[in-house]
Amino acid sequence: MESVLITGANRGIGYALAKALVATDFRVFAGCRKTENAVSLKKLGAAHGDLLQVLPLDVSSDESVAAAAHTLEGRVDIIVNNAGVMPERGDEKITSIDFDHFRDTFEINVLGCARVIRSFLPHLRRSNRPRILNLSSGLGSISERDNFSYYAYAVSKAALNMLTRSLAFELAPEGITIVAISPGWVRTDMGGDDASISAEESASALVEAIQGIGPNLNGQFLDRFGHAGKYVW
Ligand SMILES: NC(=O)c1ccc[n+]([C@@H]2O[C@H](COP(=O)([O-])OP(=O)(O)OC[C@H]3O[C@@H](n4cnc5c(N)ncnc54)[C@H](OP(=O)(O)O)[C@@H]3O)[C@@H](O)[C@H]2O)c1
């Protein structure tokens, strides 16, 4: 049975993915920054016993990520860097950008992923088929950019794409596959009510991707089904 670490697993896509993975015979380490509020996730854990462990994990904190890595013994086969924020309204201009939004978004969406990967590398190295999925977004594509909305979020996802592509070269000799993957436009607190698919639909496609990806896709920007070609950097 493979083990998956998911960050931000208490709601949205992360929660739906945790639920779909435990139902598909994966062991899930469900990262969550405020475990005291994670009522649904705790219920899911209680229903699945050892298969789902709720793990306190704030990706913006060096101490929290290091403590989570210290808590987990053994192997992690897959890291899903799902935790993310989009604090903007989307209508900001250069004169009205809140630089604190930029700092917070970078801290979580970019450095958060780097922190988790660094701290959990020893766990991945124990796997026969190690994979990392960084949840990116079409808004992180530079070549498809045709407006100025969501500055901090879009810039953070473009930076995450570069982190992914760069790490692909560093980690390839160890057989670790790393990809950027877009979950689609999903009805969550972040995606809003008008989004095109439910969190469950996104999660079901992501499970397919998790099962399918391997070294042939290392360093690629994938759609939610794990296919290359739809998204361009
Ligand atoms: N929804 C979409 O349409 C869409 C499209 C493209 C990409 N994505 C990406 O998919 C991922 C999940 O999005 P979503 O729609 O599920 O968002 P969401 O509903 O807003 O959920 C975000 C999750 O991230 C967690 N999180 C935020 N900061 C964290 C931190 N410092 N440490 C640990 N967890 C933290 C949140 O925890 P709290 O409950 O504690 O805040 C929550 O569990 C994100 O990376 C997002 O950028 C989403």
The ligand as a Gaussian input file, in Angstrom:
#p B3LYP/6-31G(d) Opt

LIG

0 1
 N      -10.092000      25.840000      -6.603000
 C       -9.564000      26.057000      -7.793000
 O      -10.281000      26.354000      -8.785000
 C       -8.074000      25.919000      -8.017000
 C       -7.585000      26.124000      -9.326000
 C       -6.225000      25.983000      -9.568000
 C       -5.374000      25.640000      -8.508000
 N       -5.883000      25.453000      -7.246000
 C       -4.942000      25.088000      -6.196000
 O       -5.376000      23.915000      -5.520000
 C       -4.969000      23.969000      -4.138000
 C       -6.168000      23.752000      -3.234000
 O       -7.122000      24.766000      -3.519000
 P       -8.605000      24.784000      -2.905000
 O       -9.473000      25.333000      -3.970000
 O       -8.920000      23.499000      -2.262000
 O       -8.412000      25.943000      -1.787000
 P       -9.203000      26.198000      -0.430000
 O      -10.567000      25.612000      -0.490000
 O       -9.063000      27.645000      -0.157000
 O       -8.348000      25.342000       0.645000
 C       -7.018000      25.705000       0.876000
 C       -6.405000      24.721000       1.839000
 O       -5.037000      25.122000       2.057000
 C       -4.837000      25.195000       3.453000
 N       -3.776000      26.113000       3.832000
 C       -3.671000      27.440000       3.579000
 N       -2.557000      27.928000       4.158000
 C       -1.957000      26.890000       4.794000
 C       -0.792000      26.756000       5.577000
 N       -0.006000      27.802000       5.859000
 N       -0.462000      25.523000       6.044000
 C       -1.243000      24.451000       5.794000
 N       -2.391000      24.525000       5.087000
 C       -2.735000      25.738000       4.592000
 C       -6.182000      25.621000       4.024000
 O       -6.217000      25.387000       5.421000
 P       -7.114000      26.331000       6.427000
 O       -8.494000      25.737000       6.426000
 O       -6.408000      26.193000       7.733000
 O       -7.085000      27.722000       5.881000
 C       -7.092000      24.714000       3.205000
 O       -7.080000      23.415000       3.740000
 C       -4.287000      25.324000      -3.943000
 O       -2.892000      25.181000      -4.047000
 C       -4.826000      26.144000      -5.106000
 O       -3.953000      27.187000      -5.475000
 C       -7.211000      25.586000      -6.986000

